[in-house]
Amino acid sequence: MGFGRIRRTFFAGMLVIVSASLFTLGIGSGAGGEAFAQNSRDIPSNLIERPVDGNVPGGTLGVQSDGAFWGRVRNGAEGNVSIMDKKAGRLIQSEGDWWRNFRNGTVSMYGVWVLLGIIILLAVFFLVRGRIKISKGRSGQTITRFKFIERVGHWTLAVSFIILGFTGLNVLYGKYVVVPVIGADAFGALSQLGKWLHNFVGFAFMVGLVMVFVMWVLHNLPSRTDLIWLSRGGGLFSKNSHPPAKKFNAGQKFVFWAVILCGVSLSLLGLSLMFPFEIPLFAVTFGVLNSIGFDLPANLGPLQEMQLTQLWHAIVSLVLIVVVIAHIYIGSIGMEGAFDAVNSGEVDLNWAKDHHSIWVEEMKEQEAGQ
Amino acid sequence: MKAFIGGCVVIVAVVVVTWAVLGTLDMSAQDVFTSGSSVRL
C-alpha cells in the first residue's frame, strides 16, 4: 500500500468517523428521530386562523374548543408575534421533552459508564503490565524532545482542558455528586464561577489547540511505520518490545487527531452555546450529510438547534475526556521517563531509543549534518 | 515546570483579553455572553 493511499484512507476514515458519530445521535431514526422530525412549526394551513374582512373567525369564542386549542399549543404549535423575538410565538417546545430525557438519561448514564470504564481499564492494565520501564535504564544522556514553545502550547491546551472538563462535568453531574456534599447554595455559587470559567477559558483552549496543531501536524501525518507499530500493539502488551517510531507513534497520532477533531468540534459548539441562536450549526451540517445519503432533519427550529448543540457538546466532551485520561495515564505513571518530555523537554536517550528509535536516528543525522 | 507556568500565563492572558474585547462590544453581545441567555425583545 503506497503512502499516498494510506494518507487518503486516513482522511476518508476521519470523515466516516465524524459522519457516523453524528448519526449515533439517533436523530435520523428511532425515538429521537421521531421527536425531532415532528417539527410542528409547519402548521397545516387549514388550522391557521386569520381575520376575514376584519372579523376574527368564530368571534370572541373562536372556532375551536379550548381542549383542541391547548392540545395544539402543548404539541408545539407556533403562532405569530409582533415582537422581534419570533421564538416567543411558540409557547411550548415539545422537542424539549426528548432533549431532557436524552440528556438526563442516555448521555448521563453512558457518560458515567465510559468514565468509570476507562479508569477501571487503566487500573487493571497497570496491575497486569505495571509501569513500562526504560529497557536499559536511564543512560544519563538526554535529547531535546520538545522546545519551550511546544511545551507551553501543550500546557495551555492541557490546563485549559482540565478546567473545562471539571466545570463541564459539574454541569452534567454536579446536582448528583456535588450538591449532596456541599449543599445547594454553595453549589449554586460554585456553578456560577464554573460557568464563568468555562466560557472564558474556552478561548484559551482554542488558542492552545491552534498552537499544538500548527507545531505538530506535520509530525502526525500517517506513515508506514504506524502500521508496524499498530501490528505490534505499540509494544504495550509485552515487555521489552519496542516497535520503531518517528517523533510520534501511531498511538500518539490517534490522541493528536482525537484532540484536534474533537477540539474543533467542541470549540464551534461552545461558541454556538455561548452566543445562543447566533451560530446555528446542525441544519447546515445535516444538509451536507443528507447530500451524501443520510436522512437527517434539516428543517430545525432555533431551540432544536440549541438542544442538539448542547447534546453533541456533552457527547464529544465525554469522548475526549476518556481519550485524555488514557493520555495522562501513559504520560505519567504508566511509563517511566515519558513526563520529562513535557516537563523539562529533555528525555533520556535510552527512553527515546525505546519509544522513538527512528526519530533518534533522524536527530543524530541532523546533528551530524550541522 | 517553566512551560507549565507559561501555559497558565497564556490562559490568564487570553481570559483577560477576551474579557476586554467583549467589553468593547455592544451591550447585547456582552449580556448574551455573561448571562448565557439571549431573550431579546
Interface residues (C-beta under 8 A of the other chain):
Chain A: I83 M84 D85 F148 R151 V152 G153 H154 W155 T156 L157 A158 V159 S160 I163 K195 W196 N199 F200 V201 F203 A204 V207 G208 M274 F275 P276 F277 E278 V342 N343 G345
Chain B: M1 K2 A3 F4 G6 G7 C8 V10 I11 V14 V15 T18 W19 A29 V32 F33 T34 G36 S37 S38 V39 R40 L41
